[in-house]
Amino acid sequence: MSYDELTEEAAGVAPGADGVLWAPYLMGERTPHCDPNARAALVGLAASHSRGHVARAILEGVAFSLRDTFSIFSELDVPVGHVRLGGGGSRSGLWRQIQADVYGHTVDTAGADEGAAYGAAILAAVGIGRWPTVDAACDALVRSVFITMPQPAVVRSMNDRYAVYTRLYPALRSLADNHHA
């Protein structure tokens, strides 16, 4: 199946994936848990769940993992004003909406598909003095092509699901510790 077909199935499933949660630690975890031994888990599956539920849970789980990084900003007293998405995945309307709802912030999508390479070029331009600050360079070079607003009722639901998600890592860590004991 293609990514588009999977996201189409995921879009047919209500936010929260009917209780299915994904802990996306396939290659360990670095932020905010510095744990290279963390492992992924799909939790809450029932016979009534479809492939669309799993696909939606995976998208939501990755967004929850990205939301975890906001805790670092909070600890540093760095406010999050808005979120900008980039790269190929940001072309998906469902992925943009899931992120807006999980973060509880409006997300805008940069027009450049190059993502990290484009960001590196912007930093280089600031480094050589073409623009005085990263913000000034971004204002001049980055154009939003999509603005995705969070849906208040879904944000409340995603906050509840995120609270459950945050309990996954400690539970998985405990299981791994018991496995090695």
N, C-alpha and C positions, 0 to 999 in steps of 0.2 A: 504494500500500500504506500501511496505517496504521503508526504507531510500534509498536503492540502486535504486529502481524503480523511486522514486521521483527525485533523482539526475540525473538519466538517462534522464528523461523528461526535467529537468532544463538544462542539457548539450545541448539539442536540441534547446535552445533559445539563441539568440545572447547576448553578454555582454550588460548590461544596461537594460535588461528585457523589451525592447520596451517601456520604460518610466515608468514602475511600480517600485515603491519604497516602502520599508518596514522600518518603524521606530520600532525597536525591544524592546520597553519598556513595555513588558508584566508584569514585576515585578518592575516597576519604573526604575530609572536610577541612577547610582552611579558615573560613570566616563565618561566624565568630568563634567556632570551636576549632582549635588547632589540633586536629586529630586525623593523621593520615590513615589510621586503621578503622575509621568509621565505615560502616557499610550501609547500602541502600535497603529500603524495605517498602513494600506495598502492604498497607494495613487496612483492614475493614472490608475486605472483599466478601461478597455473598454470591450465591448462585444467580441471583437476579441482576447482577451487574453485567454490563456489556463492555465491549472494547472501548466504546465512547467514554464510559466512566473511568476506565484506566487512563485513557489519553488525557481526559480533563484533569484527573488527579495528578498526573505527571506535570502538566503545565502549572497547575496551582502549587504543587510542591516546589517546583523550581522558583516560582515567584515568592513563596514563603521563605525559601532559602535566601533569596536576594533581599527580602525584607529584613532578615536577620542582620544584614550589614547596617541597617538604619540604627540599630542599637549602639553601634560603635560611634556613629555621628552624635547620637544623643548623649553618650558618656563624655564626649568631647565638647558638648554644648554647641554643636554645629547644627543650625536649623536646616531642615530640608524644605526648600521653597517649592521646587518643582522637580520633576523627573524627566529626563530626556532619553529616549530610546534611539538606538541606531543599529545598523547591520541588517542582514537579510531577514532574520526572524521578526523584525519589527514591521514587516509588510503584512503580517497576519493580524487582521482585525480582532480576532478572538484573543490572541496573545496580548495585544495592546490593552484590551478591555480587562482581561484577568489582572494584568499588572496594575492598572489604575484602581481596580477594586481592592486588590490585596494591599497596595500601598496606601490607599485612601487619599491619593494625590492625583491631580491632573497629570497626564503624561503627554509630552509632545514627541513627535518622531522626526528625527533629522532626515533631510532629503538625501544625504550621502549614504550609500550602501557599504562604503568601505570601513565604517566603524572605527576600529582601533587604529588602522593605518591613517585615516583622516585625522583622528585625534592627535596622533604622533606628529603629523605634518603641522597641525595648528600649534602644538607646543614648540616645534622647531621654529616656526615663524615668530613666535613670541621670544624665543631664545636669541634670535638674531636681531631683535629689535623692530621687526616689521609692525608689531602692535605692542602697546605698553603692558597689556595684561591679557590673561587668558580670556577673561570676560569680554574685553574689547574685540579680541580676535573672533570669538564665537559669535558676538553680535554682528560682525561683518561677514562671516563666512558660513554660518550654520543657519539653514532655513528649515522651518518646520513644515512638514507636509500633511501631518495629521495631528489633531488635538483630540485626546480621548479623555472624557470626563468620568470620574468615578460615579457609580450609581449608589446613592446613600443606603438603600435597603440591602444591597449586595455587600457594600463595605461592612455593614454591621454583621452580616453573616460571615464574611471572610475574617473579621476580627475574632469571632467565636471559633472558627476553624483554625486560625493561626494560634490561638491559645492552646488548642489540642495539639497542633503541630509542634509547638515548642516543647511538649512533653515527650516527643518521639526520640530525640537525640539521647536524653538521659536514660530512657528505657532501653534503647538499642545499645548504649554504652554498658549498661548493667548486664545485659544479656551476653555481650562480648566478654566482659570481665568474668562472668560465671563460666563461660565456655573455656576460658584459659586457666581457670582455677584448678 
